[in-house]
Amino acid sequence: MTQIISFIGTLHAAADSAAAAEATFRREAGERIAALECERVFAFRRLNLMRAVADGVAAAEDEEIAAATGIGILRSRLDWADGSEAQLAILSRFAPVARALFASLAECAKPDTSGAAQALAEFEAWYEHTYRTPFWVLLEQHMEETPRVDF
């Protein structure tokens, strides 16, 4: 009988170990999925904003107009009609991104967007360092729940 109890105890320990391993894997997988989801969301926000800025900047006549256009597009996307001091600081820090993008588009032979990519990376790093959160969370669009009405 003692051997059977020992055998059952061994099986129980193995089952507990398997359950713990599965729980650990599920937790780690969930964390990884959440991280990948965040990366995807930020990548599409970055794409959509910069596509709009590129379209606006491409029509600009000079660098200052390009900067103003880029700032205007960002302000519009963030729905910042008035400018608080913090908002104006963020917008002014974004101007070099629009300027760099304009410079890259102004090159006739072969546009080099590395300057714009660098300017955007520096802007993102500045924002995250200053506000301790990624810039792209500002572009979250919360959907208000609307009551469902059945007729």
C-alpha positions, 0 to 999 in steps of 0.5 A, a space after each residue: 500500500 505504501 508503494 501505491 501511495 508513493 506512486 500516486 504522490 509522484 503522479 500528483 507532483 507531475 500533474 502539479 508541475 505540468 499545471 504550473 508549466 502551462 500556467 507560466 507559459 500562458 502568462 508569458 504568451 499573454 504578455 508577449 501577445 500584448 507586447 506585439 499588439 502594442 507594437 502593431 498598434 503603434 506602428 499603424 498609428 505611426 504609419 497613418 500620421 506620417 503618411 498624412 504629414 508626408 502628403 501635406 509636406 509634399 505640397 509645401 513650398 518651403 521648409 517653414 510651410 512644411 513645418 507649419 503643415 506638419 504641426 497643423 496635421 498633428 494638432 488636428 489628429 490630436 484634436 488640440 484646438 487651443 494650445 496649452 504650454 505642454 501641447 505647444 512644446 510637443 508640437 514644436 518638438 514635432 516640427 523637425 520631423 516635418 522639416 526633415 521629411 520636407 528635406 528628404 522629399 525635396 531631393 530630386 534624384 533619390 529621396 533619402 528618408 533616413 533624416 526623417 526617420 531619425 528625426 521621428 525617432 528622436 521626437 519619440 525618444 524625447 516624448 517618452 523621456 519627458 512624459 514616461 509614456 510612448 507618444 503614440 498613446 496620445 492617438 488612442 481613439 476611445 469609442 463612447 458606448 452608445 445605447 442600443 435602441 430596439 424599435 
